[in-house]
C-alpha cells in the first residue's frame, strides 16, 4: 500500500510527518491534491492534510480533489467532510452542539448590531489558525477596534465573524492528538506573559503531558463527531473543572514532544491508522466505550 499525504511543503508539520513515517518504513510521500488524483489507486491510502489559507478565508485548494478520491473508492484519512468539520469553526460548533458536547456558545455575526454585550466575549474568523484574527473583547471600544482592523480583510467580507463565549481559564489548554479513534499524543500549552491566547505562534510554550481519562474520552468523541481520523483537539477546563472543546485542527502540527513516555508519537499515529502493522508497539487502547458513544450519536 502506498500512502500519499496531501498537503503543502510549506507546512513544516506535514513535511516532518512524512519524513518520520518514511523512517519507520512506511511507503509514503508528500503530494499535492492534483498529484494524488493522478497517481493514487484503490489499493493506496490518502492522508488529507489541507490547512487553512493564510488569508483565513477558507481551506487550501484541494477539497474537490479529496472528494473525487473518495468517490473513486480510495481510502482517505480525513475526508473532505472531516476537513470542513474541523476547519470551519461554525460547522464545528453546530456538530458539537448537535452531539451535546461541551463547547463555548457560538454565534455567526454579520452585523455590528449583534456585537453588543454582555462582555467579555471572543471574536474570531470562521476559518482561522495560529491565533490570527482572534480577540478578547471586554467592552464596546474593543469591538470597535476589532471591526476597524477586520473591515478590509477578505475573510471578514466573505464570512463575517464568530462571536464565542469566553471560557475563563489560567492561560493554558490541552492539545490532544487523536489518530484512528484513539489518543496517541498530547501537550499542554501555556500563554506567553501578557497574552491570553495559548498559540505557540504567539509566544506560548508547551510541555509533554499525559491527558487524564476525561480528556481522552472527550477528545476521541469530538474527533468521532467530526469524522476526523487524524486531528488535534484543543481542550480547556472552565472554572468548575469541566472540560470544554475549544477547537479542532485537521492539519495539526505535532512533534516528538507529543509522545507519551517511552513511545514515539509518529509510530503511534502510524500504528493507529494501520500504516505499519508490523511495528512492535503497545496494543491499542480499548475502544468499546468509544464504539458505544459513536452508536449513540
C-alpha positions in Angstrom: 0.0 0.0 0.0 1.3 3.4 -1.0 0.4 6.4 1.2 0.0 9.9 -0.2 0.0 12.7 2.3 -1.9 15.6 0.7 -0.5 18.9 1.8 2.0 21.6 1.3 5.7 21.5 1.5 5.4 24.9 3.2 3.8 23.2 6.2 6.7 22.1 8.4 4.5 19.8 10.4 3.4 17.9 7.3 6.9 17.6 6.0 8.1 16.3 9.3 5.3 13.8 9.5 6.2 12.4 6.0 9.9 12.2 6.9 9.3 10.4 10.2 6.9 7.9 8.6 9.4 7.2 5.8 12.0 6.5 8.5 9.6 4.0 10.0 9.4 2.1 6.7 6.0 3.4 5.5 5.8 3.8 1.7 4.7 7.4 1.9 5.3 10.6 0.1 4.1 14.2 0.1 1.8 15.0 -2.8 -0.4 17.8 -3.9 -4.1 17.2 -4.4 -3.6 17.1 -8.1 -0.8 14.6 -7.9 -2.9 12.4 -5.6 -5.7 12.3 -8.2 -3.1 11.4 -10.9 -1.2 8.7 -9.1 -3.2 7.0 -6.2 -5.1 3.8 -6.9 -7.7 1.9 -4.9 -5.1 -0.1 -3.1 -3.5 3.1 -1.8 -4.3 5.4 1.0 -4.6 9.2 1.1 -4.0 11.3 4.2 -5.5 14.7 3.7 -3.7 17.5 5.5 -5.1 20.6 3.8 -4.8 23.6 6.1 -6.4 27.0 6.4 -5.4 29.6 3.7 -3.0 32.2 5.1 -5.8 34.7 4.2 -8.1 32.9 6.6 -11.0 32.9 4.1 -11.2 29.1 3.7 -9.4 25.9 3.3 -6.4 25.5 1.0 -7.2 24.4 -2.6 -7.8 20.6 -3.0 -11.1 19.8 -1.2 -12.7 18.8 -4.5 -9.8 16.6 -5.4 -10.1 14.9 -2.0 -13.8 14.3 -2.6 -13.0 12.8 -6.1 -10.6 10.4 -4.5 -13.3 9.3 -2.1 -15.7 8.7 -5.0 -13.1 6.6 -6.8 -13.1 4.2 -3.8 -9.7 5.3 -2.4 -9.5 5.3 1.3 -9.0 8.8 2.7 -7.8 9.6 6.2 -9.6 12.9 7.0 -12.1 13.0 4.1 -13.4 16.3 2.8 -16.3 16.4 5.2 -13.9 16.0 8.2 -11.6 18.7 6.9 -14.6 21.1 6.8 -15.9 19.9 10.1 -12.6 20.8 11.8 -11.6 23.9 9.9 -14.9 25.6 9.6 -15.5 26.7 13.2 -19.2 27.4 12.7 -19.6 23.9 11.4 -17.6 22.6 14.3 -19.9 24.4 16.8 -23.0 23.1 15.2 -21.7 19.5 15.1 -20.5 19.5 18.7 -23.8 21.2 19.8 -25.9 18.5 18.0 -23.9 15.8 19.8 -24.3 17.6 23.1 -20.6 18.0 23.6 -19.3 21.0 25.7 -18.3 23.9 23.5 -18.5 27.7 24.0 -21.8 29.1 22.7 -21.0 30.4 19.2 -22.9 32.9 17.1 -22.3 33.7 13.4 -22.2 37.5 13.2 -22.5 39.6 10.1 -23.8 42.9 11.6 -22.2 45.1 14.3 -25.6 45.3 16.0 -25.0 41.6 17.1 -21.9 42.6 18.9 -23.3 44.3 22.0 -22.7 43.0 25.5 -22.8 41.1 27.7 -19.0 41.2 27.9 -16.5 39.7 27.7 -16.6 37.6 24.6 -14.2 36.3 21.9 -14.3 37.3 18.3 -12.6 35.0 15.7 -12.7 34.2 12.0 -14.9 31.4 10.8 -11.8 29.8 9.3 -8.7 30.5 11.4 -5.5 29.3 12.8 -2.3 30.4 14.6 -4.4 32.7 16.8 -4.7 35.2 13.9 -7.8 37.4 13.9 -8.8 36.3 17.4 -9.5 38.9 20.0 -10.9 39.2 23.5 -13.5 42.0 23.8 -14.1 43.4 27.2 -16.2 46.4 26.1 -17.6 48.3 23.1 -14.2 50.0 22.5 -12.6 46.6 22.0 -15.3 45.7 19.5 -14.8 48.9 17.5 -11.1 48.4 17.3 -11.6 44.8 16.1 -14.1 45.8 13.4 -11.8 48.6 12.2 -9.0 46.2 11.8 -11.1 43.4 10.2 -13.0 45.7 7.8 -10.6 45.3 4.9 -9.9 41.6 5.4 -11.1 39.1 2.7 -12.2 36.6 5.4 -14.4 39.2 7.1 -16.0 40.3 3.9 -16.8 36.7 2.9 -17.7 35.2 6.2 -18.3 37.8 8.8 -17.1 36.8 12.2 -17.9 34.4 15.0 -18.8 35.6 18.5 -17.9 33.0 21.1 -18.5 32.9 24.8 -15.2 33.3 26.8 -14.1 30.2 28.8 -12.3 31.7 31.8 -9.0 29.9 32.3 -5.5 30.3 33.6 -3.9 30.8 30.2 -3.4 27.2 29.4 -5.1 24.4 27.4 -4.6 20.8 26.4 -4.0 19.8 22.8 -4.8 16.1 22.3 -3.7 14.2 19.1 -6.3 11.6 18.0 -5.5 9.1 15.3 -7.7 6.2 14.3 -10.1 6.8 17.1 -7.6 6.8 19.9 -5.3 9.3 21.7 -1.7 8.9 20.6 -0.2 12.1 21.9 -0.7 15.4 23.8 0.8 18.6 25.1 -0.2 21.3 27.5 0.2 24.8 26.1 0.6 28.0 28.2 0.1 31.5 27.0 3.0 33.9 26.9 3.2 36.6 29.6 0.6 39.3 28.9 -1.2 37.1 26.3 -4.4 35.1 26.9 -4.1 33.0 23.7 -2.1 29.8 24.1 -0.8 29.6 20.5 2.9 28.7 20.1 3.0 31.1 17.2 2.2 33.9 19.6 5.0 33.1 22.0 3.2 30.4 24.0 5.1 27.4 25.5 4.4 23.7 25.6 5.2 20.7 27.6 4.6 16.9 27.2 1.6 15.7 29.3 -0.4 12.5 29.9 -4.0 13.6 29.4 -6.5 12.4 32.1 -9.2 9.9 31.2 -11.9 12.6 30.8 -9.8 14.5 28.3 -9.1 11.3 26.4 -12.8 10.4 26.2 -13.9 14.0 25.2 -11.1 14.3 22.5 -11.9 10.9 20.9 -15.6 11.6 20.9 -15.1 15.1 19.3 -12.9 13.5 16.6 -15.6 10.9 16.0 -18.3 13.5 15.7 -16.2 15.4 13.1 -15.4 12.2 11.3 -11.7 13.0 11.6 -9.1 10.3 11.6 -6.0 12.4 12.4 -6.9 15.5 14.3 -5.8 17.8 17.1 -8.5 18.6 19.7 -7.9 21.6 21.9 -9.5 21.3 25.3 -9.8 23.8 28.2 -11.1 23.5 31.8 -13.7 26.0 32.9 -13.7 27.4 36.5 -15.7 24.4 37.8 -13.2 21.9 36.4 -15.2 20.7 33.5 -13.6 20.2 30.1 -14.7 22.2 27.1 -13.8 21.5 23.4 -12.4 24.8 22.1 -11.3 23.9 18.5 -10.3 21.0 16.2 -7.4 21.1 13.7 -7.3 18.6 10.8 -3.8 19.8 9.8 -2.4 19.9 13.3 1.3 20.4 13.7 2.9 17.9 16.1 6.4 16.7 17.0 8.1 14.3 19.3 7.1 16.4 22.4 3.6 14.9 22.0 5.0 11.4 22.6 4.0 9.6 25.8 6.8 8.2 27.9 8.8 5.6 26.1 6.8 5.9 22.9 7.1 7.7 19.5 4.1 9.7 18.6 4.8 9.3 14.9 4.9 5.5 15.2 1.8 5.5 17.5 -0.1 7.5 14.9 1.0 5.2 12.0 0.0 2.2 14.0 -3.4 3.6 14.9 -4.0 4.3 11.2 -2.9 0.8 10.2 0.0 2.0 8.2 2.6 -0.1 9.9 1.1 -3.3 11.2 4.5 -4.9 11.6 5.7 -2.4 14.2 6.2 -3.7 17.7 4.0 -1.3 19.5 1.8 -1.5 22.6 -1.7 -2.8 21.9 -4.4 -0.2 21.1 -6.4 1.2 23.9 -9.8 -0.4 24.5 -12.3 1.2 22.1 -15.6 -0.5 23.3 -16.7 2.7 25.2 -15.9 4.8 22.2 -18.0 2.5 20.0 -20.9 2.8 22.3 -20.6 6.6 22.2 -20.4 6.5 18.5 -23.6 4.4 18.2 -25.4 6.9 20.5 -24.5 9.8 18.2 
